Amino acid sequence: MGIFTRKSKTPKSVTKDSASFDSDNSNNYNGIRSIRSIRSSNPNNTNLGGFLNPMSPMTPQLPKINLPKPPDPSLDAAGYLRSLGAVRERSKIVTEKALANRLNHFDVDLDRFPDVVNFVCRIIKRDFDAPFHSIPGHGRYQHFGVGGRDRVAQLLSTFDETVDNTEKCRRLIDLFLVSVLLDAGAGTSWSFKSSDGRTYRRSEGLAIASLEMFKLGLFSGNPSNKFQVDKDGLRRLTVEQLAKGLQSGPGNVVAGLDGRAQLLIRLGDALEEKTEFFGETGRPGNMIDYLLDHPTTQASSSPVVVLPVLWNVLMSGLAPIWPASRTAINGVSLGDAWPCSSMPQLPQQSHRQSGTSGSPPTFSPFPPTTQSSAHSSSDTATAAWESILPFHKLTQWLTYSLMQPMQSLLKIQFAGTELLTGLPEYRNGGLFVDMGVLTLKPTDMERGLQNYNNWCQRTGTKAVEVAPMFEPSDDVIVEWRGVTVGFLDKLCADVNVALKDDLQGGELTLAQLLEAGSWKGGREIAEVSRPNTKEPPILIDSDGTVF
């Protein structure tokens, strides 16, 4: 079947009296219902049916809400780089260099960009009917539905009738959070055989595996409720238990198993420490109570959560889970943020641009010997923090994913979703490489191929379809991810122009583009370009905590 052979369209919504995760796809939103009544509503009235897309034409008009600004980087560099607004703002610097073909590691051919737009448009039109209102926002929920089975709806239908919507939402947040944290690249050889006998790979395989572990109670420390994730269940988790749950073993090894296990164990510690967000029981789902009780949410007559508030829960609440090796400013870990040679550099670092040698560049933007190194001084125009490029990919993936159950089950709306960016990962980024917009420079290609050869020897892997490989912290990967953020914004704008007639006055959101176009397009072009492994054009030597 050809890549643009017409596939089955999105199935019609199930009826309201059937079990479904999705919310009612109508204008029937009861805007005057109080926030408090959400947590005391009829437990049997799930009112679920068709999917309500974030920021779709069916979403009620939000009241005007002033969003908090990110911290001033001259006063709080770490706070700024950990903010959501910094991702797009800082990536613009790399994107502008890309538009001028002045990147350190990639040659840029913008004449190929229309090919990407056309490719993505054809995929969207193949899989969805105009005006594309049925395209869901990008989120983990869709991965649970692989093979045409709504496993989340099936899970909800198994809960006792006394379980109300708020507790149902807590349970889904528990599941989704763990599932997203496990959603790093699984490797070329790993697969998961589900309880229904079907075999799945990659993100979908990890989703089904996490769901089945959740249903078994692997992440729960509460004997009376196995359908939850909590601090006690996670802290007693072992690598061996996770390996068994993921069916990882000889001939079927999941990449970064130890890293995934340690990430979940550290999550247990974070749930214990951050009681203001996760409660005394240490459940991710308890964030619902924090969000609904927050003063900015209480200011509205209907539940409207300011996105930076949810972002703070995830960034601050999950801060302890990130490896100690991550970039930090004065002891504050920045999470998924990395030094990048394409960003402004301190004068003494300017000579360390990549491409001048065969070895990867190294950076020490925050020497431990000085407390003020993260800030500007009177004798330099560039502050050390400016060399750091933040992404927070997993946290953004979490944000996209956790909004879905809160929107659908509790009718919570979110103000400020436009702050979210495209996810800088290898499917979205690989689309631009496979389509010829980005091409690795020869010295980096040579180094990447040598890395791959070394990796094959170290792991005993047989080279099938050779591709350059780098660690997540490598300057090549950081620059690639920065360009991806900016190019996804450009792609969204260009696709909306190309589909103007089909959209009938509407507009695709970035979340919809990620779901129906760029991520799917990156995967499909990889399958055509490398049919044996289906891997991206640039490989990541992952530890299971970034990609």
N, C-alpha and C positions, 0 to 999 in steps of 0.2 A: 504494500500500500504506500503510495507516495506521501511525501510530507504534508502536502496540501490537500490530500484526499479528505473529503468532507466527513467529519466525525459526528457522532450522535450529539445533538444539542443538549444543553443543560435540561435535565428532567423537570417537568412541571412540579409545582409545589404540592406537597402532600396535604391532605385535608386537615382542618383544624382539630378534628377529634382523634387524629393519629399522633403517635409519639414522634416528636421532632424537636431538634435543637433550635431550628430557625424561627425567627420571629414573624409575626403577621405582616405580610407585604401589602399593607394598606395604609390609608391616612387615618386609621382608627386610633391614633395615639391619644391617650387621655392626659392632656397636658396639665390638668389641674390636680391630678392625684398627688398627694403630699409625699415627700421623701420618706417619712416615717412609715407610711402605709405599705411601701415596697416590702419591708421586712415582716409585715404581718398580713400579707395578702393571702387569699385562698390558696392553700398548698396544691390543690388539684387543678387550679386554673392556670395552666402553663401558656395558653393562648399562643401556640407555636404553629407556624405554617411555612410560608415562603421566606426567603432570606431577605433581611433588611440590610442593604449595603450601607456602610458608613459614608455619609455625605452623598447619598444617592438622591434622585429627585423625590423619593418617598420620605426622606428624612425631614421632620418638622424644622421650621426655621428657628435657629437658636437665638436667644436673646444676646444682645451685645455684651461681651465680657472682655474686660481688659486683662490681657495675659501678662503675667509677671515677666520682667526682662531678665536675661541671664546675668550673672555677676559680672562686675567690671574686672577684666583680666589684669589690670594694673594693680588691683587691690586683692583679688582672689583668683589667681591664675588657675588653680586646680578646680575651683568651683565653676569657672567659665568653661574649661575644657571638658568637664563632666556634664555640662548642660546640653540639652537637645539642640538648642539654637546654634551651638558652636559647630555642629557637624556640617551643615550646609554652608555656613559662613566661611569656615576654614577650607573646605573642599573647593570653594570658588577660586582660591589662589592657584591650586593645581589645575583646575579646569581651564582657567584663563591661559595658562602655559600650554595646555593641550591644544586649545583652539589656535594658538600661534605656532604649534609644532615645536615647542621648546621644552619638552619633557626630557628627563635624564635617561630614562630607560626604554621609552617607546617612541617610535615614529608614528605620526598621526596623519591619516589620509581622510580628510573630511569629505572628499568626493564620494566616499563609500557610505557615508551616513544615510543618504536617502535609501540605500539598499536595505539598511537595518530597519528603517521606518516601513518600507514596503513589506518586508518579511514579517514584521510584527503585526502589521495591519491584516495581512492574509491569514495569519494564525487566529487573530481575534474574530475575523469574519467567518472563518472555517468553523469555529467552535461555539459562537454565540450569535443570536439574532439581533439585528439592529432594532432599536437604538441602544442595545447593550446594557439595559438596566439590570439584567439578570447576572451580570458579572459581580461576584462577591469581592470584597476587599481581601487583600493578601492576608493569610492567617493560617495557623496550624490546623484549624478545624477541617479544612479541605483535605488534608493528608489522611485524616481518619476515614474519609469516605472513598478511599481507593477501591477500585473494583466495583463501584456502583452501590456499595453498602453504607448506609448512614449509621455507622457504629456508635456515634455519640448519641443519636436518638435512641438506639437500642439500649445503650447504657442507661440513659435517663428512664427508660421504661421499666428497668429492673429495680429502681428504687422504691421503697415502701411509700404508700400513698400519704403517709404522715410527713414525708420530707417536703418542705415548702420550697418555693422558688429560690429563696436566698441561699438555703443550704445546697440546693442543686447547683447554683452558681458557684458557691464555695468549692464544691467538689470538682467542677470543671476547671476552675482556676488552679486548683491543686494539680490536676492532671496535665493541663496545658503547660504550666510552668515547668514541671519536670520534663515533659516531652520536648519542649523547646530547648532546654539546657542539654538534653541528650542529642539534639539535632545538629551535630557536627558531621562532616564528611565521614561516611562509614567505610570507605575504601572500595577497591575494585572487585574484591572477591567475596565480600560479605553479603549474605541474604538472610531473610527470616521467614520461616514457615509458620503461618498463623494457625490458630486452632481450627479454622475451616479448611485447612489443607492447602491453601494457596501460598505461594511464595512471593515475597516482596523485597525490594532492594531500596537502598538509599533513604531519602527522607521519609517516604511512605513506609518502608520497612521499619525504620526507627520509630515512627508514629505508632504502628500497630504493636510493635514490641513493648513500647512504653504503656500503651493501653492495657495490654494483657498482664503486664506486671502490676499495674495499678489495680486491676480487677482481682488479682490474687492477694492484694494487700501487702505487697513487698515494701511499699513506702510508708505504711501506716504503723504507728506504735499504739494504736487504740484498738483493743480487742473487740470492742462493741461496734466499730465502724471500720471495715477494711477499705472503704471507698474514700480514703483521704490520704493526704501527704502531710507529715508532721515531723517535728524536730527529732523525736525519739526514733521513728522509723528510719529516717535518713542516717542518723548518726551510728546506727548499728548495721548499716548496709556494708557489705564486703565486696571486694572486687570479684570474688568467686560467685557470689549471688548475682551480681550484675551480669557477669559473663554467661551464667546459666540463663538468665532472663533474656539476654540478647542472642542466645544460642551461639555464642562466640567460642570457637575452639579450633583445633587443627583443621586446616582446609577451609575454614569459615571464620577467619579472624576479623573482628571489627576494629577499625583503626582507632588508636587513642583510648583503649579501654581503661587503662589506669587513670588517665586524665579525666575521663567521664565520671568514674567512680569517686575520685577525690573531689570533683566539682559538686557532686550530690552530697557527699559527706560534709563538705564545707557549707553547703546550703543548710544542712541541719544546724550547724553552729550559728549561722546567720539568723535562722528562725528563732533560735533560743535567745540571741542577743537583742534582736530588734523587736521587742514586745510591743512597742507603740504602733507598729504596722501589722504584726502577725499574731498578736494576742498572747495570752499566757500558754495556750496550747501549742503555739508555734506552727500554725498552718498558713500557707500562702493565701488560701481563700479568705482568711480573716481580714485581708486588706479591704474587702468590701465594706466592712464596718468603719474602718478608718476613712475611706473615701466618702461614704455617705454622711459621716459625722463632721467632715472637714468644713470649716467656716465658709470657704468659697462655694462648696456644694449647697450648704444650707441657705446661701444668699438667694437661691433660685426657688421659685414655686414648684418647679419640676426638677428632677435630678439631672443636673448638668455638672459633670466633673471637668475641672480645668486640667488639660492634659499635663502641664508641668507638675501638677500634684501627683498624678499617677507616676510620672517619670521620676519624681523624687523618691517615691516609695520603692521603685525598682532599683534606682541607682544607689540610694543610701541603704536601703534594706538588704540589698544583695551584694554590697561592697565587699564583705568578708569572703565571698566565694572565689574571687579572682586570684590567680597565682601571684605569689610575692614577687615574681620576676617581672611583672608588668611595670610599665613606666609610672613613676611616682614623682610628686613634687612635695618636698619637705615631709615625706612620710605618708602622704595622701595618695593612694593608688588611683590612677586615672582609668583603669579598666582597659577597654579596647581603644587605646590611643597610642600612637607610635611616632617616634622621630622620623622625619622624612626630609631628604635632601632637597626636594623641590619647594619646601617651605622656607620662609626667611631664616637665615642662619646668623649666629653670632660671628663676628669677624674672624675669630681664631678657628672657627669651624668651616669657613667658606671653602677651604682647600680640600675638604673631604667629599666633594661631589663624586657620585658613583660614575663609573665608566673610565676612570683614570687608571684603574688597575683591575686585575682579575678577581680580587677578593671583595666581599660585601663591605659596604661602609659601616663604620661603627660610630655611635653618637653617645655623648655623655652630657646632655643639655642641663642637668641639674647636679653639679658636683656637690657631694655631701659636705664639703669644707666650708661652704658659705650658705647662710640662711636666706640671703636676698637674691640668690642666683635666678630665681624664677621671675624676677621683676626687672623692669627697665631701670637703668641707672643714668646719671647725667652725661656720661661719656660714651654711651652707645645708643643707637637708634633702634636696635633690635633686642627684644627681650628673649630670654632662653625659651620661654613657653611657646613662642611663635613658631619654633621648629617642630612642634608636635601637631599631628593630624589626628583628630578624634573621629571615631566611627560608631562605636557602641552598637554593633550589629546585632548581637544577641539580645540586648536590651530593647532595641527597636523591634526586633522580631517578636519579643515578648509583648511589647505594647500593642502591636497590631493584633496579636493573637488573643490577648486577655480582654481587649475591648469587646470581642465578639460575643462571649457569653453574657457579659454585663449588659450589652445593648439588647440582646435577644431575650434573656430571661427576666431582667429587671428594668428594661426600657430606659437604661441610663444613656444619656447623650454625653458627648465629649467635645469640649471647646478647645480649639488649637491643634486639631489633627493635621493641619497644613504644615506644622513644624516637622513632622516625620519625613524622613528622606527615603530614597530608594535604598535597598539593602546592598551594601558593598560586599558581595560574596561571589564565588566563582561562576555561578550560572549567569547572573546579570553581567558580571565583568567579562566572562567568557564569550558572551554574545558579540561584544565589540571586537574581540580578538579574532574569533572565527569568521566574522564578516569583513575583516580587513581594515577596520577603522584604526585599530591599534596593532602595531607589530613590534615585537621585542627587538631591541638593537642587537647587533651581532655579538658583542662582547657579553651581554647578559644571556643571550641564547646559549652561547658556548658554556658559560658558567652554570646555567640551569640544567643543561644536558649532562654535565659532569656530576652535578648534584644528584640527578636521577640515577645515573650509573652507580654512584656511591650508595644510594639508598637501596637499589636492587641487590647489590652485593651484601649490604648490611642486613637486609631482611630476607634474603634468599628468594626474592621475587623475580620471576621470569619476565623480561622486558617484552611486551607485546606491541603496544603502540607508544613509541618513545615520545616524551614531552618534557619540556624544561620543568624543573621542580625547585621550589624555594620554601624556606621556613616562613611562618606568618609575619615575623618581625623583619624580614628582609626588605630592603628599600624598594626593590622591584614590586613586591606585593603591596606595600603601603602606597606607593605612587599609583599603582593600578587601581586600588580601591578608591583613592581620592578622585581619580578621573571618573570612575564608575558612578559615584554619587552625582557629579555634575552632568554626565552624559545621560543618566536616567531622567533628570529633569528636562533636558533638551529633547530627549526621545518622547517624553510624555506630551510636551508642547507640540512637537512635529506630528505625532500620531493624531492628536486632536484636530489639527489642521487637515490632515489627509482624510480623516473620517468625518469631516464636518457635515456632509450631506446625510450620512448614515446616522449621525448622532441627533439629528433633528432638533438642534438648538441646545442639546445637552453637552456634557463634557465628561470624559473619563477622568477619574481621580488617579493620582499616582498609585494608590493602593490597588486599584482595578487594573492598571497597566502592569504592575508587578505580577499580579495573579494570572491575567489572561494573555500577557504578551511577552515581557522581557525574560522572566524566570523560565517560563515554559519554552520560549524561543531559544534561550541559552542551552537548555537541556536538549531540545530537539536538533539543533544544529550540531551539538556535540555528538549526538548519536549518529548523525550522517557523516561527520568528519572523522570520527573514531568509532566505527561500528562494533569493534570487539570489546573495548573497555567502556565506551560511552563517557569517558572522563573529559574534563574541561581541557582547553588548550594549554593552560599553565597549571601545574599540579602543586598542591600544598602539602608539605611534610607536617601534618597537623598533630597537635597534642590532644585534640578533642575538646578544646575550650574556646575556640574562635570560630572556625568554619564548620 
